Amino acid sequence: MADRIKSVRLGETKKRKSLVSSFKKRTWRHTTTHDKSTDRKKEYTYCGFYRIQPVLPPIVEQCCSYLEHHAIQQEGLFRVPGSSQEIKIYKKQFDKGKKVDLEKINNVHTVAGILKLFFTQLPNSILTFELFPSFMRACEFKNMTFRLLCVRKVLEKLPPGNYVVVKRVTAMFKIIANFSEDNKMPSKNIALVMSPTMFRSNEESIKDMFSKGGLKVRLIQTLIDYNNELFVQPSDSLENEAKTTEPTFSIKRQFKNFKQSLTRDSIKLAAALINEGE
């Protein structure tokens, strides 16, 4: 009898070990899947920047604040390069989520370079690949009222995280441009330097880079020059102004094509966010 009880207990122990082992294997597989999902999201949670959250990443707020306080009269800001070594070091600290003190940097061009590198290394343009065609169509309007109306409509389709970054950075550009007599960086010069990093397409050919370069510069310059109309004033103010304008047949056709493009691009953007897990 004793041997029989011992045999039963031994069998139960082996069974429990088997169940525990099986559970551990399932848990390990689940953890691996979870880690892969986390890694994928990390790709879009870049330097504290998360497209779906309307929160300014520290790298953007700190660089903008520093430049507004220390660099508004510095000649060639964003055009003159800073220390490449320091740019990489400080950028890496932001990447790791460390607390960064930019006040230790004596070269304002280095801080401008950190901000530029942030935009350059984003996996998707801050103005998004998906909305690129709609921004292009908006900038094709010669009528300024309709151009501003359409640009604002596209801006309002940006993911919340992208929107707050663009709003903050272009407001800082506006302040820099207001001191262009000292720093030699009017809005057009800033747009020339920053458009390649802030506004790019993932399907752009060499030919497109040259043919659309003017429109890309025009967009960034418009965001700077008309920052108040595009980001601060009530959205219906441009709508009301457009209603008082008698559009030509050409403008009506342009506007129709723009709305169709914006609908398509908005769907693409929504699908991309879903695929990214956002």
The 8 nearest C-alpha neighbors of each residue, nearest first, counted from 0:
[[1, 3, 2, 4, 5, 6, 7, 8],
 [0, 2, 4, 3, 5, 6, 7, 8],
 [3, 1, 5, 0, 4, 6, 7, 8],
 [2, 4, 6, 0, 5, 1, 7, 8],
 [5, 3, 7, 1, 6, 2, 8, 0],
 [6, 4, 2, 8, 3, 7, 9, 1],
 [5, 7, 3, 9, 4, 8, 2, 10],
 [8, 6, 10, 4, 9, 5, 11, 3],
 [9, 7, 11, 5, 10, 6, 12, 4],
 [10, 8, 12, 6, 7, 11, 5, 13],
 [9, 11, 7, 13, 8, 12, 14, 6],
 [12, 10, 14, 8, 13, 9, 15, 7],
 [11, 13, 9, 15, 14, 10, 8, 16],
 [14, 12, 16, 10, 11, 15, 17, 9],
 [13, 15, 11, 17, 12, 16, 10, 18],
 [16, 14, 18, 12, 17, 13, 19, 11],
 [17, 15, 13, 19, 14, 18, 20, 12],
 [16, 18, 14, 20, 15, 19, 21, 13],
 [17, 19, 21, 15, 20, 16, 22, 14],
 [20, 18, 22, 16, 21, 17, 23, 15],
 [21, 19, 17, 23, 18, 22, 16, 24],
 [20, 22, 18, 24, 19, 23, 17, 25],
 [23, 21, 19, 25, 24, 20, 18, 26],
 [22, 24, 26, 20, 21, 25, 27, 19],
 [23, 25, 27, 21, 22, 26, 28, 20],
 [24, 26, 22, 28, 23, 27, 29, 21],
 [25, 27, 23, 29, 24, 28, 22, 30],
 [28, 26, 30, 24, 29, 25, 23, 31],
 [27, 29, 31, 25, 30, 26, 24, 32],
 [30, 28, 26, 32, 31, 27, 33, 25],
 [31, 29, 33, 27, 32, 28, 34, 26],
 [30, 32, 34, 28, 33, 29, 27, 35],
 [33, 31, 35, 29, 30, 34, 36, 28],
 [32, 34, 30, 36, 31, 35, 37, 29],
 [35, 33, 37, 31, 36, 32, 38, 30],
 [36, 34, 38, 32, 37, 33, 39, 31],
 [35, 37, 33, 39, 34, 38, 32, 40],
 [36, 38, 34, 40, 39, 35, 41, 33],
 [39, 37, 41, 35, 36, 40, 34, 42],
 [38, 40, 36, 42, 37, 41, 35, 275],
 [39, 41, 37, 42, 43, 38, 44, 36],
 [42, 40, 44, 38, 43, 39, 37, 45],
 [41, 43, 40, 39, 44, 45, 38, 122],
 [44, 42, 41, 40, 45, 49, 50, 39],
 [45, 43, 49, 41, 48, 42, 47, 40],
 [44, 46, 48, 47, 43, 42, 49, 41],
 [45, 47, 94, 48, 93, 44, 56, 96],
 [46, 48, 56, 45, 44, 49, 57, 96],
 [49, 47, 45, 56, 44, 46, 50, 160],
 [48, 50, 44, 52, 51, 160, 43, 47],
 [51, 49, 160, 52, 158, 161, 159, 48],
 [50, 52, 160, 159, 49, 158, 277, 53],
 [51, 53, 160, 54, 50, 49, 159, 158],
 [54, 52, 160, 159, 163, 51, 55, 162],
 [55, 53, 52, 160, 56, 163, 48, 49],
 [54, 56, 164, 60, 57, 163, 59, 53],
 [55, 57, 47, 48, 58, 59, 54, 60],
 [58, 56, 60, 59, 61, 55, 47, 93],
 [57, 59, 61, 56, 60, 62, 93, 114],
 [60, 58, 62, 57, 61, 56, 63, 55],
 [59, 61, 57, 63, 62, 58, 64, 55],
 [60, 62, 64, 58, 63, 59, 57, 65],
 [63, 61, 65, 59, 64, 60, 58, 110],
 [64, 62, 66, 60, 65, 61, 59, 67],
 [63, 65, 61, 67, 62, 66, 60, 68],
 [66, 64, 62, 68, 63, 67, 69, 61],
 [67, 65, 70, 69, 63, 68, 64, 62],
 [66, 68, 64, 65, 71, 69, 70, 63],
 [69, 67, 65, 66, 70, 64, 71, 63],
 [70, 68, 66, 67, 65, 71, 107, 72],
 [69, 71, 66, 73, 72, 67, 107, 68],
 [70, 72, 175, 73, 67, 69, 178, 66],
 [73, 71, 182, 181, 70, 74, 178, 175],
 [74, 72, 182, 70, 71, 76, 75, 181],
 [182, 73, 75, 183, 76, 72, 181, 184],
 [76, 74, 78, 79, 182, 183, 184, 77],
 [75, 77, 78, 74, 79, 73, 108, 184],
 [78, 76, 111, 79, 75, 108, 192, 112],
 [77, 79, 75, 76, 192, 80, 189, 108],
 [78, 80, 75, 77, 76, 108, 81, 74],
 [81, 79, 108, 78, 112, 82, 109, 77],
 [80, 82, 109, 108, 112, 83, 79, 106],
 [81, 83, 85, 84, 109, 86, 80, 108],
 [82, 84, 86, 85, 81, 87, 109, 80],
 [83, 85, 87, 82, 86, 88, 89, 81],
 [84, 86, 88, 82, 87, 83, 89, 109],
 [85, 87, 83, 113, 84, 89, 88, 90],
 [88, 86, 90, 84, 85, 89, 91, 83],
 [89, 87, 85, 91, 90, 86, 84, 92],
 [90, 88, 92, 91, 86, 87, 85, 93],
 [89, 91, 87, 93, 92, 88, 86, 113],
 [92, 90, 94, 88, 89, 93, 87, 95],
 [93, 91, 89, 95, 94, 97, 90, 96],
 [92, 94, 96, 90, 95, 91, 97, 46],
 [95, 93, 46, 91, 92, 96, 90, 45],
 [96, 94, 92, 93, 97, 91, 46, 90],
 [97, 95, 93, 94, 92, 98, 46, 47],
 [96, 98, 92, 95, 93, 99, 94, 91],
 [97, 99, 96, 100, 93, 92, 57, 95],
 [98, 100, 97, 101, 92, 93, 89, 58],
 [101, 99, 102, 103, 98, 104, 61, 89],
 [100, 102, 103, 104, 99, 65, 61, 110],
 [101, 103, 104, 100, 105, 65, 99, 69],
 [102, 104, 101, 100, 105, 99, 106, 110],
 [105, 103, 102, 101, 106, 107, 110, 109],
 [104, 106, 107, 103, 102, 109, 101, 108],
 [105, 107, 108, 109, 104, 81, 110, 82],
 [108, 106, 110, 109, 70, 105, 111, 66],
 [109, 107, 81, 111, 106, 110, 80, 112],
 [108, 110, 81, 112, 107, 111, 106, 82],
 [111, 109, 113, 112, 107, 108, 62, 114],
 [110, 112, 108, 114, 109, 113, 77, 115],
 [111, 113, 109, 115, 110, 114, 108, 81],
 [114, 112, 110, 116, 86, 111, 115, 90],
 [115, 113, 117, 111, 112, 116, 62, 110],
 [116, 114, 112, 118, 117, 113, 119, 111],
 [115, 117, 119, 113, 118, 114, 120, 112],
 [116, 118, 114, 115, 120, 119, 113, 121],
 [119, 117, 115, 116, 121, 120, 196, 197],
 [118, 120, 116, 196, 117, 121, 115, 197],
 [121, 119, 117, 118, 116, 122, 123, 196],
 [120, 122, 123, 118, 119, 124, 117, 45],
 [123, 121, 120, 124, 43, 42, 119, 45],
 [124, 122, 121, 127, 128, 125, 201, 126],
 [123, 125, 127, 126, 198, 197, 128, 199],
 [124, 126, 127, 197, 161, 123, 118, 198],
 [125, 127, 124, 198, 197, 161, 128, 130],
 [128, 126, 124, 125, 129, 130, 123, 131],
 [127, 129, 200, 131, 130, 124, 201, 123],
 [128, 130, 127, 268, 264, 131, 267, 132],
 [131, 129, 264, 133, 127, 132, 128, 134],
 [130, 132, 134, 128, 133, 129, 135, 200],
 [133, 131, 135, 134, 130, 136, 260, 129],
 [134, 132, 136, 135, 261, 130, 131, 260],
 [133, 135, 137, 131, 136, 132, 138, 130],
 [134, 136, 132, 138, 133, 137, 131, 139],
 [137, 135, 133, 139, 138, 134, 257, 132],
 [138, 136, 134, 149, 135, 139, 146, 150],
 [139, 137, 135, 140, 136, 146, 214, 218],
 [138, 140, 136, 137, 141, 135, 214, 146],
 [141, 139, 146, 142, 138, 137, 145, 143],
 [142, 140, 143, 139, 146, 138, 145, 144],
 [141, 143, 140, 144, 145, 146, 250, 147],
 [144, 142, 146, 145, 141, 147, 140, 148],
 [145, 143, 147, 146, 142, 148, 241, 237],
 [146, 144, 148, 147, 143, 142, 149, 241],
 [145, 147, 143, 140, 149, 148, 137, 144],
 [148, 146, 150, 144, 145, 149, 151, 143],
 [149, 147, 145, 151, 146, 150, 237, 144],
 [148, 150, 152, 137, 146, 151, 147, 145],
 [151, 149, 147, 153, 152, 137, 148, 146],
 [150, 152, 154, 148, 149, 153, 229, 147],
 [151, 153, 149, 155, 150, 154, 148, 156],
 [152, 154, 156, 150, 155, 151, 149, 134],
 [155, 153, 151, 156, 157, 152, 150, 162],
 [154, 156, 152, 153, 157, 151, 162, 158],
 [157, 155, 153, 154, 158, 265, 152, 130],
 [156, 158, 154, 155, 162, 161, 159, 153],
 [157, 159, 161, 160, 50, 51, 162, 156],
 [160, 158, 53, 162, 161, 51, 52, 157],
 [161, 159, 50, 53, 52, 51, 162, 158],
 [160, 162, 164, 158, 159, 163, 50, 125],
 [161, 163, 159, 165, 164, 160, 157, 166],
 [164, 162, 166, 165, 160, 161, 53, 167],
 [163, 165, 167, 161, 166, 162, 168, 55],
 [166, 164, 162, 168, 167, 163, 169, 161],
 [165, 167, 163, 164, 169, 168, 162, 170],
 [168, 166, 164, 170, 165, 169, 163, 171],
 [167, 169, 171, 165, 170, 166, 164, 172],
 [168, 170, 172, 171, 223, 166, 167, 165],
 [171, 169, 173, 167, 172, 168, 166, 226],
 [170, 172, 168, 174, 169, 173, 63, 175],
 [173, 171, 169, 175, 170, 174, 176, 168],
 [172, 174, 170, 176, 223, 171, 175, 169],
 [173, 175, 171, 177, 172, 176, 170, 178],
 [174, 176, 172, 71, 177, 173, 178, 171],
 [177, 175, 185, 179, 173, 178, 186, 174],
 [176, 178, 174, 175, 179, 173, 185, 180],
 [179, 177, 176, 180, 175, 181, 182, 72],
 [178, 180, 183, 184, 185, 182, 176, 181],
 [181, 179, 178, 183, 182, 184, 185, 177],
 [180, 182, 179, 72, 178, 183, 74, 73],
 [74, 181, 183, 72, 179, 73, 184, 75],
 [184, 182, 179, 180, 74, 181, 75, 185],
 [183, 185, 179, 188, 182, 176, 189, 75],
 [186, 184, 176, 179, 188, 187, 183, 189],
 [185, 187, 189, 176, 188, 220, 190, 223],
 [188, 186, 190, 189, 185, 220, 191, 216],
 [189, 187, 191, 190, 184, 185, 186, 192],
 [188, 190, 186, 192, 187, 191, 193, 184],
 [189, 191, 187, 219, 193, 216, 220, 188],
 [192, 190, 188, 189, 216, 193, 194, 187],
 [191, 193, 189, 190, 194, 78, 188, 77],
 [192, 194, 190, 196, 195, 191, 189, 197],
 [193, 195, 197, 198, 190, 196, 216, 191],
 [196, 194, 193, 198, 197, 199, 192, 191],
 [197, 195, 119, 194, 193, 118, 198, 115],
 [198, 196, 194, 125, 195, 118, 124, 193],
 [199, 197, 194, 126, 195, 196, 124, 215],
 [198, 200, 124, 195, 197, 201, 128, 196],
 [199, 201, 128, 203, 202, 131, 198, 124],
 [200, 202, 203, 128, 199, 123, 124, 129],
 [203, 201, 200, 204, 128, 199, 207, 205],
 [202, 204, 200, 207, 201, 208, 205, 199],
 [205, 203, 207, 206, 208, 202, 209, 200],
 [206, 204, 208, 207, 209, 203, 210, 202],
 [205, 207, 204, 208, 209, 210, 203, 211],
 [208, 206, 210, 204, 209, 205, 211, 203],
 [209, 207, 205, 206, 212, 211, 210, 204],
 [208, 210, 212, 207, 206, 211, 205, 213],
 [209, 211, 207, 212, 208, 206, 213, 214],
 [212, 210, 214, 213, 207, 208, 209, 215],
 [211, 213, 209, 215, 214, 208, 210, 216],
 [212, 214, 216, 215, 211, 217, 210, 209],
 [213, 215, 217, 211, 216, 212, 138, 218],
 [216, 214, 218, 212, 217, 213, 194, 211],
 [215, 217, 190, 213, 219, 218, 214, 191],
 [218, 216, 214, 220, 215, 219, 221, 213],
 [217, 219, 221, 215, 216, 220, 138, 214],
 [220, 218, 222, 190, 221, 216, 217, 194],
 [219, 221, 217, 223, 190, 222, 218, 186],
 [220, 222, 218, 224, 223, 219, 225, 217],
 [223, 221, 219, 226, 220, 225, 224, 218],
 [224, 222, 220, 226, 173, 221, 169, 225],
 [225, 223, 221, 226, 222, 220, 173, 186],
 [226, 224, 228, 227, 223, 222, 221, 229],
 [225, 227, 223, 229, 222, 228, 224, 230],
 [226, 228, 231, 230, 225, 229, 232, 224],
 [229, 227, 232, 225, 226, 230, 231, 147],
 [230, 228, 226, 227, 151, 225, 231, 232],
 [229, 231, 227, 226, 228, 232, 166, 151],
 [232, 230, 227, 228, 229, 233, 226, 234],
 [231, 233, 228, 227, 230, 234, 229, 236],
 [234, 232, 235, 236, 231, 228, 237, 230],
 [233, 235, 236, 232, 237, 238, 229, 151],
 [234, 236, 238, 237, 233, 239, 232, 240],
 [237, 235, 239, 238, 234, 233, 240, 232],
 [238, 236, 240, 239, 235, 148, 241, 234],
 [239, 237, 235, 241, 236, 240, 242, 148],
 [240, 238, 242, 236, 237, 241, 235, 243],
 [239, 241, 237, 243, 242, 238, 236, 244],
 [240, 242, 244, 238, 243, 239, 237, 144],
 [243, 241, 239, 244, 240, 238, 245, 237],
 [242, 244, 240, 241, 245, 239, 238, 246],
 [245, 243, 241, 242, 246, 240, 144, 239],
 [244, 246, 243, 247, 242, 241, 250, 248],
 [247, 245, 250, 244, 251, 248, 249, 241],
 [246, 248, 250, 249, 251, 245, 252, 244],
 [247, 249, 251, 250, 252, 246, 253, 245],
 [248, 250, 252, 247, 251, 253, 246, 254],
 [251, 249, 253, 247, 252, 248, 246, 254],
 [252, 250, 248, 254, 253, 249, 255, 246],
 [251, 253, 255, 249, 250, 254, 248, 256],
 [254, 252, 250, 256, 251, 255, 257, 249],
 [253, 255, 257, 251, 252, 256, 250, 258],
 [254, 256, 252, 258, 257, 253, 251, 259],
 [257, 255, 259, 253, 254, 258, 260, 252],
 [256, 258, 254, 260, 255, 259, 136, 253],
 [259, 257, 261, 255, 260, 256, 262, 254],
 [260, 258, 256, 262, 257, 261, 255, 263],
 [259, 261, 257, 263, 258, 262, 133, 264],
 [262, 260, 258, 264, 133, 259, 263, 265],
 [261, 263, 259, 265, 260, 264, 258, 266],
 [264, 262, 260, 266, 261, 265, 267, 259],
 [263, 265, 267, 261, 266, 130, 262, 129],
 [266, 264, 268, 262, 267, 263, 261, 269],
 [265, 267, 269, 263, 264, 268, 270, 262],
 [268, 266, 264, 270, 265, 269, 129, 271],
 [267, 269, 271, 265, 270, 129, 266, 264],
 [268, 270, 266, 272, 271, 267, 265, 273],
 [269, 271, 273, 267, 268, 272, 266, 274],
 [272, 270, 268, 274, 273, 269, 267, 275],
 [273, 271, 275, 277, 269, 274, 270, 268],
 [272, 274, 270, 276, 275, 271, 277, 269],
 [275, 273, 271, 276, 272, 270, 277, 269],
 [274, 276, 272, 273, 277, 271, 40, 39],
 [277, 275, 273, 274, 272, 40, 39, 36],
 [276, 272, 273, 275, 51, 274, 50, 40]]
